[in-house]
Amino acid sequence: MKSAWNRVELLSLAAVAIILITLSGCGGNHHQKSPVIHMATKPMTEQHIMGYMMKDLIEQETDLSVEITQGVGGGVANIQPAMEKGDFDFYPEYTGTGWNAVLKEESLYDESMFDQLQSGYAEFDMTWAGMLGFNNTFGIAVTKAAAEKYHLKTFSDLAAVSGDLKFGAEYDFFEREDGYEALKNTYGMDFADTMDLDIGLKYDAINQGKIDAMNIFTTDGQLAISDIVVLEDDKGLYPSYMCGFVVRNEILEQYPELDNIFNIITGLIDDSEMAEMNYQVEAEGVEPEEAARDFLRAKGLWHA
């Protein structure tokens, strides 16, 4: 009889132990599992950097986890529909792109239209937040020697002496409506000579003095090391492409702690700083996540 009772006691203890382990496991999972939000990035170096920057800040400052889908093919054409379906919760975007590609506006965007941009996105139940401070738009750069010789600061300054200078660009720039013809029509630029260049060789050509001026993107990595001057588009030929984050309103309402993160990053990065990070990744082999963390650390925002 005593043996039977012992067996019952052992079985009871085993059952209690299993229940406790199960409950403990459930409780542990409950505490360990963070809510996950989903971010997309476009297939561009600076977008990869910004993706990691946001992931690090959000996971450091909140209890949220961030899952990144890096380099979505097709960019906004595929990300916007996925945002509308709720597959992604937020992603970095450029104001001029949102104006033309998402809202389907045909006019040239400038930042005085930002409130209209916000109103347009409200129709999708989305908000622009965390405007980072840099503008990845089209531009024209000249050699420092030409800038000093002719006192060049603006596109108009360049137009006045363009007859003495050589201009280089990739083939597409000479074919596009907003390319070389637009420069001629808007500013009256008429260079002494023009040169078709592979996009990867433009910086070599200007650094070697084969050309005096060329088209650029204002956050090109090569700008960080080239001895050139970026001119001001004083007549506003090119639209503004200020970078910020498009966020689903549902996520902002569900996780109000994100407001603090978007406040932290507002105005955090200028054009030259973005160009420097792009250069580190593209030319020096630094991983995008490392470039992002080094930048945050330098700003006193990364504590790991």
N, C-alpha and C positions, 0 to 999 in steps of 0.2 A: 504493500500500500504506500509506504513511504517513497518507494522508487517511482511509483506512478505519479505521486504528487510532485516529486522533483521534476519529472518530465513535463508536467503541466506548467510548473513555475518557469522552467527553462523556455518552453514555448512562448509563454506570456511575455517573458522578458525580451525574447527575440522579436516578437511582434511589436512591442513598445519601442525597441531600438530602431526597427525598420521605419516605424511611423515618425520617430524623432528625426532620423536621418533624412527622410523624405521632406518633412516640414522644414528642416534646416536648409536643405538644398533649394527648396522653393523660395524660402526667404532670402537666401544668398543671391539667387538669380535676380530676384526682385530689386535688390539693392545694387547689384553690379551692372545691370543692363541700363544703359543710358538711352534716352530717346534719340533717334537718328533723324537727321535732316539731310536732304540730298541736294548737292550742288553740281552744276554742269560747268565746263569750260570749253572754249573754242580751241581749235588746233593752232595755237599761237604761243610762242615762248612766254610772253608777258601774262597771258591768261593762266598758264600753268603756275607761274610764280604767284599770281594773286589768289589762285585756288588754294595753294598750300598756306599762304599767309592767313587767309580767312579760317581755314580748318584749324590751324594752330591757335589763333586767337580765340575762336569760339570754344574749342575744347579746353583751353587753359582757363578761360574766364567764366565758363558756364558748365552745367552738368550735361550738356548736349554732345552728341557725337556727330561728326560730319562725314558723309560718304561722298567722294568726288567721282564723277564720270568725266575723265579727262579727254580733251580734244575731240568733242563731238563733231563728226563729219557734217559738212554743210552749214556749220555755225548756227546762226539765228534761224535759218529756214527750218531746222529740225528741233532746235532747243525751244523756240516759242510755242509750237504745238504741244510739246512735252510738258512745258510749264502749265499750259492751259488744262491739260489732263491731270496735273498733279504728280507727274512722274519726277519732275525736278521742283525744288522749292525756291531756289535762287541761283543766279549766275551773274558774272561780270559782263557788262554791255557798254556800248558807246552811244552817247545821246543822238548823234547824227544818224547812226544806224537804226536806232529805235524809231526815230522820226520818219525816215524814208522806208525802211524795210518792214517794220511792224505796223505803224500807223498809216502807211501808204501815202504819206504826204509828199507832194512833188516839189514844194518850195525848199529853198536852201535853209538848213537849220542853223540858228545861232542861240546862244544861251539865254537871250531875252525871251525865248519861247519855252523855257523849262516848265513853267506852270501849265502851258498847253500840253506839253509832253506828259506831265503827271496826270492831267485830266484824261488824256487819251488812254493811258495805261490803266486808269481806274475802271474803264469799261471792261478790262480783262480781270479786274479784281487784283491788280498788282500795283506795286509802288517802287519808285526809284529811291534808293537809300545809299548812304555811305559813299558819297561822291569823293573819289580818291584824290583828285587835284591835278591829274595829268591829262593832256589832250593829245591823243594819237591821231593826228590829222595829216593831210598832205602839206608839204612845204617845199621851199627852195633854199638851198644852201650854197654858199660861195666860199672860195678859199679865203683864208685870213688875209693873205697878201692883197687880193682884189678888194676885200672889204675896207682895208686900211688905205689903199691907193685911191679908191673912188668914194670913200666915206659912205659905204653901203650899210643901211639899217633896215630898209623896207623893200618890198617888191617894186614900188615906184622908183626908188633910188636905182635899182638894178635896171629897170626898163630904160632909164635915161642914158645908160652907158652900155646897153646890151650889144650895140653895134660893134663894140671893141672886144667882145668876149665870146668864148666857146661854151656851148651848153650841151650837157650829156644826159641821156635818160634811156630807159629800156624802151624797146620798140612799141609796147602797148601805150606808153605815155604820149607818143606822137600820134597815135590813132584815136585815142579817147576824146570825147567831146569836152571833158573837163580837164584835159591835159594841155598839150602845147598850144593848141588853137585857142583854148580859153585864156591862157597867159597872153597870147598876142591880142586877142579881142578886148580883154579887160584892162590890160596894162600897156599895150602897145609894144611888147617885147619883140625884138627882131635881132637875134644874135648873128654875129659874123659867121659862125659856123655851128652846126649841130652834129652830134655823134650818137648813133645807136649803140647802146652798151648792154651787155648781159647784166641783170639786176645784181648779181654777185660781184661784178667787176667795177661798179660805179665808184665805190670808195677808193679802190686802188687807182683809178683814173684821176680822180680829183687830188688824191694825196701825192700823185706823181706829177701833177701839173699838166696833164694832158687835156683837161677841161678846167674851166673857171667856175662853172655853176652847174647844179644838177637838182633833180627832184628827189625828195626824201619823204619818209614818214618821220614824224617829230619825236618818236621814241625808238628809232633805229639803234640797235646796239652799237654799231660802228661810230655813231656820233660821240660816244664816250671817249674815243681815242683819236679821232680825226681832227686835224688842225683847220677846222672850217667854222663858218659862222652861219647860223640859221636866221633867215630874214623874216621880218614881220609882214604878214599878208594884210597890208593896210587897207585894202578895198574889200576884204572879206570874200575873196573868190572861193575859198574852200570852206565847207561846213565845219562846225565844231564837233569834235568827237571826244568830249569829256567822258572819262570812265567812271562808272559807278555800278551798283548792284540792283538788278531787277528782282524783287522779292514778292512772293505770293502773300497777299494780305492775311490769309488764314494762318500762315506761319508766324507772322508778326503778332497776331492776336494770341496765338497759342503759346508763344514763347517771347514775352515782352522783354526778357533779358537780352534779346538780340539788339534792341535799340541802343544799348550801351556800346556794343561792338561796332555798330555802324557809326556811332558818334566818334569812337576812337579813331577810326580810319578816315574820317572826313578830312580832306586836305592834307593827308599824310605824305603823298608822293608827288613830286613835280616831274616835269618831262625829263630832265637830265638824270634824275635818280632812277626813273624807270629805264631809261636808255642804258645806264650803268649796269643794272641788274640783267637786262637782256644780253648785254655784252658778256658778262660773267658766264652766263649759261651757254651762249652760242659760240663764243670764241675761246673761253678758258676752261670749259668742261665742268663748270660748277653745276651741281644738281639743282633744279628749280626750288626744291624744298629747302636746300641749304642756303641758296641766295635769299629766299624769303625770310628765313630765320636770322641770318646775318643782319638783314635790314631791320627787322623788328628789334633785334638785340641792340643795334646801334641807336635806335630810337627809344630805348629803355622799356620796350613793350614785351620782350620775350624773356622769361625768367627761368627757363629750364637749363 
